[in-house]
């Protein structure tokens, strides 16, 4: 079988960069994609969150690099907090304490090598990095750490009829653009009906609790995917990458002591 044609060098990806490139680059920012491995209805793969987070981080970093930012995208973390999906076969779960341990080790290496900023590029709704960022700011006062939930960067209602919460129109459309070979025909997909909380406080968001996925949805989806199209995914991805790239450029080029205004 013939080998695939080599692509142009991508020095903003640590997994592809060489020692020659890394040692000669003064990086301003590190980006750590973090997803999850979990069921996504009947039509999307378990690695959906990882494919999306890594693709978006890579594309946004490429554009930021072309605009002069010197950032490095680290290899992604494929497991997230899935404590609500323990009954769904092979949904892989990391405890938040495990995530913090990983972040501590990553942060220590970045500080050791003079990188002053870290973006945790989150692609999974079950991950919540804010409490960990607070701990990291105490342990590593010379490293600015923040998180980005890419799916909050744009108003999804402007791009999709019913974006959905999990494996719905938004994620399905994006995967049709990012990794179309992994998307099963939509006539195989479930409806993605998710049972709402019975108690209003949980529905309204001012009370929070663990959603047990095996009691909420029959097909592991939360959102109807049947209006998804690759065209919607392409348009959304273009706007999203542009916004993320602009953020990477601004954060890269802003000194840590100038992140706050007068």
Backbone torsions as a table, in degrees:
resi	resn	phi	psi	omega
1	UNK	NA	131.2	-177.3
2	UNK	-68.6	147.2	176.7
3	UNK	-72.6	149.5	177.1
4	UNK	-71.4	151.6	-179.2
5	UNK	-65.3	138.5	179.7
6	UNK	-68.4	144.3	176.8
7	UNK	-95.1	168.2	179.4
8	UNK	-63.2	150.7	178.6
9	UNK	-56.3	142.3	177.5
10	UNK	-125.4	81.4	-173.3
11	UNK	-70.7	-6.2	176.7
12	UNK	-84.9	-2.0	177.1
13	UNK	-107.4	116.9	-176.8
14	UNK	-61.1	-36.7	-178.4
15	UNK	-63.6	-22.4	-178.4
16	UNK	-108.4	-13.9	-177.4
17	UNK	-74.3	153.1	176.6
18	UNK	-99.4	163.7	176.5
19	UNK	-57.4	-38.6	179.0
20	UNK	-58.5	-43.7	-179.1
21	UNK	-71.8	-43.1	-175.2
22	UNK	-66.2	-45.1	-175.0
23	UNK	-69.4	-19.7	-178.0
24	UNK	-99.3	2.4	-176.7
25	UNK	-109.5	129.1	175.4
26	UNK	-91.5	94.4	-175.9
27	UNK	-74.8	138.0	177.9
28	UNK	-95.8	-19.7	-168.4
29	UNK	-158.3	140.2	171.0
30	UNK	-113.5	142.3	179.8
31	UNK	-122.0	125.3	-178.9
32	UNK	-115.0	101.5	175.5
33	UNK	-66.9	137.9	-179.9
34	UNK	-139.3	118.1	-177.4
35	UNK	-118.8	-132.0	-179.0
36	UNK	-168.0	162.3	175.3
37	UNK	-122.6	106.8	-171.4
38	UNK	-158.5	159.4	179.2
39	UNK	-65.4	140.0	178.5
40	UNK	-130.7	74.1	-179.3
41	UNK	58.8	-161.2	-175.7
42	UNK	-94.6	-6.3	-169.6
43	UNK	-116.2	-12.6	179.9
44	UNK	-114.5	151.1	-176.7
45	UNK	-78.0	162.3	177.6
46	UNK	-59.4	-28.7	-177.3
47	UNK	-89.2	15.4	-175.7
48	UNK	-50.8	-49.8	-176.8
49	UNK	-60.9	-34.5	-179.4
50	UNK	-73.4	-44.7	177.7
51	UNK	-58.1	-44.7	-177.4
52	UNK	-66.8	-49.5	-176.1
53	UNK	-63.7	-44.4	-177.9
54	UNK	-68.7	-41.6	179.3
55	UNK	-63.0	-46.6	-178.7
56	UNK	-65.0	-42.8	178.6
57	UNK	-61.8	-43.4	-179.6
58	UNK	-64.5	-45.4	-178.1
59	UNK	-66.4	-43.3	179.5
60	UNK	-66.7	-38.8	178.4
61	UNK	-65.2	-39.4	178.6
62	UNK	-60.0	-45.2	-179.9
63	UNK	-67.4	-40.3	178.7
64	UNK	-64.2	-39.2	178.6
65	UNK	-60.7	-42.7	179.5
66	UNK	-64.8	-23.1	178.6
67	UNK	-93.6	8.7	172.4
68	UNK	103.7	-7.6	178.0
69	UNK	-71.8	141.8	176.4
70	UNK	-113.1	96.8	-177.2
71	UNK	-128.7	160.3	-179.7
72	UNK	-131.5	126.4	177.8
73	UNK	-92.3	119.1	-179.7
74	UNK	-79.2	157.9	173.2
75	UNK	-57.2	140.2	-174.1
76	UNK	-74.4	158.8	174.4
77	UNK	-99.6	119.7	-170.4
78	UNK	-90.9	-1.5	-177.3
79	UNK	-118.3	137.4	-179.8
80	UNK	-128.4	-171.6	178.1
81	UNK	-78.5	114.3	-179.7
82	UNK	-129.9	43.2	-177.8
83	UNK	-66.2	-18.0	177.1
84	UNK	-88.8	-4.5	-177.5
85	UNK	-118.6	25.2	-176.3
86	UNK	-63.7	-24.4	179.6
87	UNK	-88.6	-5.4	178.4
88	UNK	-91.5	120.2	-171.7
89	UNK	-53.3	126.2	174.5
90	UNK	63.7	20.5	163.4
91	UNK	-73.1	117.9	-171.6
92	UNK	-90.2	134.4	-172.6
93	UNK	-121.9	130.9	167.6
94	UNK	-111.9	136.0	172.2
95	UNK	-70.3	148.9	175.3
96	UNK	-54.8	-33.6	178.4
97	UNK	-64.8	-33.6	175.8
98	UNK	-68.7	-41.9	176.7
99	UNK	-58.9	-42.8	179.4
100	UNK	-63.6	-39.6	178.4
101	UNK	-61.7	-42.7	177.4
102	UNK	-62.6	-45.5	-179.0
103	UNK	-63.5	-37.3	177.4
104	UNK	-60.4	-44.0	-179.3
105	UNK	-67.7	-41.6	177.6
106	UNK	-62.9	-46.2	-179.2
107	UNK	-60.0	-41.4	-179.2
108	UNK	-60.2	-40.6	179.9
109	UNK	-70.7	-37.8	178.2
110	UNK	-63.9	-45.1	178.9
111	UNK	-62.3	-42.6	-179.7
112	UNK	-57.8	-32.2	-176.2
113	UNK	-107.5	20.4	166.9
114	UNK	80.4	16.3	177.3
115	UNK	-91.5	129.6	-169.4
116	UNK	-100.9	-8.6	-176.0
117	UNK	-140.0	141.8	177.7
118	UNK	-133.7	128.1	172.0
119	UNK	-106.5	120.1	170.7
120	UNK	-86.2	110.7	-172.2
121	UNK	-95.2	95.9	-168.1
122	UNK	-89.1	133.4	178.2
123	UNK	-121.8	17.6	-174.9
124	UNK	-140.0	126.4	-176.4
125	UNK	-64.6	-21.8	179.3
126	UNK	-78.3	-13.0	178.3
127	UNK	-84.7	135.0	177.0
128	UNK	-133.9	102.2	-172.9
129	UNK	-93.5	-6.3	-174.5
130	UNK	-59.9	-47.9	177.8
131	UNK	-61.1	-33.5	179.6
132	UNK	-69.9	-37.6	177.7
133	UNK	-60.7	-37.6	178.3
134	UNK	-62.8	-42.0	178.6
135	UNK	-67.7	-41.0	-179.3
136	UNK	-64.7	-33.5	-179.8
137	UNK	-66.8	-26.8	176.1
138	UNK	-78.8	-44.2	-176.8
139	UNK	-72.9	-32.2	-176.0
140	UNK	-131.0	75.0	-175.0
141	UNK	-64.9	-17.1	-179.9
142	UNK	-93.2	4.7	178.9
143	UNK	-118.4	120.5	174.8
144	UNK	-85.7	122.0	-178.4
145	UNK	-118.3	133.7	174.7
146	UNK	-141.5	167.2	176.3
147	UNK	-125.2	151.4	176.8
148	UNK	-126.6	124.8	168.8
149	UNK	-95.1	102.0	-172.0
150	UNK	-58.9	-31.4	-176.0
151	UNK	-75.0	-3.7	174.7
152	UNK	-104.1	-2.2	-173.2
153	UNK	-72.4	-25.0	176.8
154	UNK	-127.2	158.1	174.3
155	UNK	-78.4	103.1	-174.4
156	UNK	-60.8	-26.7	-179.1
157	UNK	-64.7	-19.6	177.9
158	UNK	-79.9	-12.6	-173.9
159	UNK	-116.1	-21.9	-173.1
160	UNK	-135.1	148.9	177.5
161	UNK	-68.9	-46.4	178.8
162	UNK	-138.6	86.2	-173.5
163	UNK	-54.1	-42.1	-178.6
164	UNK	81.9	166.4	-175.9
165	UNK	-102.5	-27.7	-174.3
166	UNK	-161.3	114.4	179.7
167	UNK	63.9	25.8	178.6
168	UNK	-91.0	-151.8	-175.1
169	UNK	-63.5	-40.7	-178.9
170	UNK	-63.4	-58.4	-176.3
171	UNK	-63.0	-37.9	-179.2
172	UNK	-66.5	-44.0	178.2
173	UNK	-62.1	-43.4	-179.5
174	UNK	-64.1	-41.4	178.1
175	UNK	-67.4	-31.3	175.2
176	UNK	-61.9	-27.0	177.6
177	UNK	-90.0	-42.9	-173.6
178	UNK	-76.8	-46.6	-175.2
179	UNK	-144.0	66.2	-174.3
180	UNK	-60.2	-26.7	-178.8
181	UNK	-68.1	-14.1	-177.9
182	UNK	-101.2	-2.3	-177.4
183	UNK	-94.8	122.0	177.6
184	UNK	-75.5	159.7	177.8
185	UNK	-56.1	141.1	-175.1
186	UNK	-66.7	-18.6	176.6
187	UNK	-72.0	-8.7	173.9
188	UNK	-91.0	-13.0	-174.8
189	UNK	-77.5	146.0	171.4
190	UNK	-76.3	172.9	-177.0
191	UNK	-75.6	-14.9	179.0
192	UNK	68.7	29.1	178.4
193	UNK	-75.1	124.7	179.2
194	UNK	-115.0	127.3	179.6
195	UNK	-69.1	130.0	-179.5
196	UNK	-77.8	162.8	171.7
197	UNK	-59.2	141.2	177.5
198	UNK	-77.4	-29.2	-176.8
199	UNK	-92.3	129.1	-172.8
200	UNK	-59.6	-38.5	-176.9
201	UNK	-58.1	-37.3	177.5
202	UNK	-71.3	-41.0	178.8
203	UNK	-62.5	-36.6	-176.5
204	UNK	-82.1	-12.3	172.5
205	UNK	91.8	-2.3	-179.9
206	UNK	-92.4	-3.8	164.8
207	UNK	-123.4	144.4	-176.0
208	UNK	-131.1	143.5	177.6
209	UNK	-153.3	171.2	-179.5
210	UNK	-77.8	122.8	174.4
211	UNK	-82.4	124.6	178.2
212	UNK	-92.9	108.2	-167.1
213	UNK	-62.7	-34.8	-177.9
214	UNK	-71.5	-14.0	175.5
215	UNK	-100.1	-12.3	-174.5
216	UNK	-94.5	-38.0	-172.5
217	UNK	-142.6	144.8	-178.9
218	UNK	-85.7	-24.5	-175.7
219	UNK	-114.8	8.1	-178.2
220	UNK	73.2	2.1	177.2
221	UNK	-94.8	158.6	173.1
222	UNK	-139.6	84.9	-175.5
223	UNK	134.4	136.2	-176.5
224	UNK	-77.6	120.9	-177.5
225	UNK	-88.8	-2.2	-164.6
226	UNK	-73.0	-11.9	174.9
227	UNK	-95.9	6.3	-178.6
228	UNK	-69.4	144.0	173.3
229	UNK	-143.2	155.8	176.3
230	UNK	-65.1	-32.1	179.8
231	UNK	-64.7	-42.2	176.2
232	UNK	-62.9	-42.1	179.7
233	UNK	-61.9	-40.5	179.7
234	UNK	-64.1	-48.6	-178.7
235	UNK	-62.0	-44.4	178.9
236	UNK	-63.2	-44.6	-178.6
237	UNK	-61.9	-41.0	-179.4
238	UNK	-61.0	-47.0	-180.0
239	UNK	-67.0	-38.6	-177.9
240	UNK	-67.2	-46.5	179.9
241	UNK	-61.3	-40.4	179.0
242	UNK	-61.1	-42.9	-178.9
243	UNK	-69.7	-41.6	179.6
244	UNK	-65.7	-40.7	178.9
245	UNK	-62.1	-42.2	178.4
246	UNK	-61.4	-39.2	176.7
247	UNK	-63.9	-44.9	179.4
248	UNK	-60.3	-42.1	179.9
249	UNK	-63.2	-48.9	-178.1
250	UNK	-62.5	-46.2	-179.3
251	UNK	-66.2	-40.2	179.9
252	UNK	-59.7	-42.0	-171.0
253	UNK	-93.0	0.2	177.6
254	UNK	-96.6	118.5	178.4
255	UNK	-57.9	146.4	-177.2
256	UNK	-56.1	-33.3	-178.9
257	UNK	-84.4	4.8	177.9
258	UNK	-119.2	20.2	-179.2
259	UNK	-76.8	-12.1	179.0
260	UNK	-118.0	143.7	-176.9
261	UNK	-79.3	-179.7	-179.9
262	UNK	-66.7	NA	NA
